[in-house]
Amino acid sequence: KNIVKEDFDFAFENVDNSHNGICYLKWELLDWIIGLIAGKFKENFYKPSIVIWGKIEKERIVIDNKLWNEILEKDIIYKWSCRSIDGVHILDILDKLSDLLIWYWWHALAAGFSIKEENLKEFIKRYYEICDETIDEETLINKIITDWLIRDFSIIDEWFLNILNLLQPFWQSNPFPIFILEWKIKYINFMWAQKNHLKIIFQDNYWEQI
């Protein structure tokens, strides 16, 4: 847990946020964390985000392919994870960079691919250029569409929660419902020694709720 937190903290302290896309390279990352960091970059900066992880070892490859094995024998290969935003299809970007990639997979908002070390610098340069030239400032505004304005605490009861459960599973094409709560905050306080829990007491005209 501490290692993961250190990786996240280091990433946010050192990432370049000066372009319309994020690209972050760190050799010593755990392979399973690169997608998490890319997702957090996307959420915090609301830009298409790529995180690059270091060399892929030959024994980690499950594809039994002679050409692939020959590549691994003589080249350093980097693994990537991408997360994109509404209005930016990641495939549109990767297609323009495909001459530098070994392979890539994708759907609209996420992708992964591999690249030789010799193409790394050119890829990052062209990626930034494509993002800066094709993504406008309006696209980089995270627009939150809400489902309902709730003014009355009494609406939120067991029946209400059961109805929400019927809408599952929530995913990209069926996102979590977002409600606006028009309540006053009566009390707010961080709890526990690490200050990583938040206690809030909301109040409307008739009710209080923690």
N, C-alpha and C positions, 0 to 999 in steps of 0.2 A: 504493500500500500504506500509506504514512504517513497519507494523508487518511482512508482507511478506519479505521485504528487510532484516529486522532483523533476521528472520529465516534463510534466505539464507546466510547472513554474518556469523552467528553463526555456521551454518553447515560446511562451508568451513574452518572456523578457528579451528574446533574441530574434524573433520573427520580423521580417521586413514587411511593413504595412503601408508602404508608400505607393503601391501600384493597385490597379483594379482587380488583381488576383493575388492570392497568397501562395508562396512556394517556400517550403522549409526543409532543410537538409540536416540530418543528424545521424551519424554513423551508429552510435551506441544505443539505438532504440530497440526495445523488445518488438518483435515483428507484429504482435497482435495489438499493439498500442497505436500504430500509425493511423488506423482508421478513426480511433477515438480522438486523437489530437486534430486530425483533419476536420472532423465533425465539430469540435469545439471552436476551431478557427472560423468555420463557416457561421456558427451561431453568434460568436462575439463580434466578428468584423463584417459579417454578411457579404462575403465575397467568395467566388469559387476558390477552393483551397486544396493544395497538394502537399502531402508530407512524403519525404523520401527517406527510405531506410537503406542501410548498407548492403554489403555483398550477400548475394544468395549462394549458399553453399550447395555443391553438387548433390550431396546426399539428401537435401531437403526437397529436391524436385521430384515430383511424382509422375511427370510426363516421360514416358519411355520413347524418346525420339532421338535418333542419331544426330541430326543437325543441332538440336538443342544441347546435347551432351558435348558436341564439338565446340559450341560457343562457350560453354562453361569451362572447358579445358583451358582456354586461352584468354578469356575476357573476364573483367570484373563486371558483374551485373547488379544493378540497383532495382529495388522493388518500390513501387509507389502506391499511394492510396489517395483518391480524389473525392471531394464532396462539393457539389455545386448548389446554386441557388435558383429560385424561380426566375424564368426568363433567360437563363444561360444553360443550354444543353451541352453537357461536357463533351459529347461526341463531336460537336462542331469544332471544339478546340483541338481535340486529339487528332481528328482527321487532318488538320492543317500541320500537325507535327508527326504524322505517322511515319515519315521517312527516317525519323530518328529512333523509333521504337522497335523492339523485338516483337512484342505482341501487346494487345490491350483488350479489356472487356469493359462493358459499360451498361448503365441505363441512364435515364435523363439526369438524375441528380447524384450519381456516384459512379466511380470507375476505379480500375486498378490496371497497372501495366508494368513492364520491365524495360530497362534501357541499358545499353553499354556505357561504361564510364567515359569513353571517348566522346560520346554525344551529350554528356550531362550539361556542360556549360552552354552549348548552343541551344539545348532544349529550354533551359531556364530563361535565357535571353529572349528567345522567340515567344515563349509562353507569356512573359510580361508584356511584350509588344502587342500580342494578339488581344490580351485582356484590356490593355489601355486603349487600343484602337476600336474595339468592338463593343465594349461594355460601357454604357453611359451612366451618369450619376443617378438618374431616375431608377435604373435597374438595381442599384446598390442600396436603395431604401427598402428596408424590411417592412412590408405592408402586412399588418395583422388584421385578419378578417374575423370579427367576433360573431357569435351565434345568438347571444341574448343578453339583455341588460336585466340584472336581478337587483331589485330594490328591497325585497321582503325576505327576511331570513326564513320565514315559515314555509316558503316554497321548497326549501332544501330538506326533504324528509326521506324516509325509506322508499316510498313510491318513486320519488324523483330519481334516486340513485339506481333503483332497479330498471327504470326506463333507460338511463344512460348505459347500463350494462348490456342492454339488448342491442345497442349500437355497435358493440365490439365485433370483430377485432379492429382496433384503430391502427392505421398505417398510412402510407403516402397518399393513396387514393381515398382514404376514409380517415381524415385526421382527427385528433382529439378535439372535442368541442371546447370552445373558448368563451367564457362568460365575463362580462363586466359586472363587478360588484360595486354598487353605489352605496357603500357603507363608510361610516367614519371610523378612523383608527383611534381607539381610546387609549391603548397601551401597547408598547413595543419594546422588546428586550432580547438581547442575545444571551443564550444560556450555556451552561457547562463550561468547563475550564478552557476548552479549545474555542469557545465562542462560535461553534459551528451549527447551533440550533437557534431558531428564531421563534419567540413566542409573541403572538399578536392577538389582541382582543379587539374585535370589530363590534360596532354598535350601530343599529338603526333606530328608528323611533320607538321600537317595542322590545327589541331583543339585544342580548349580548352573546357573542360567540367567540370561542378561542380557536 
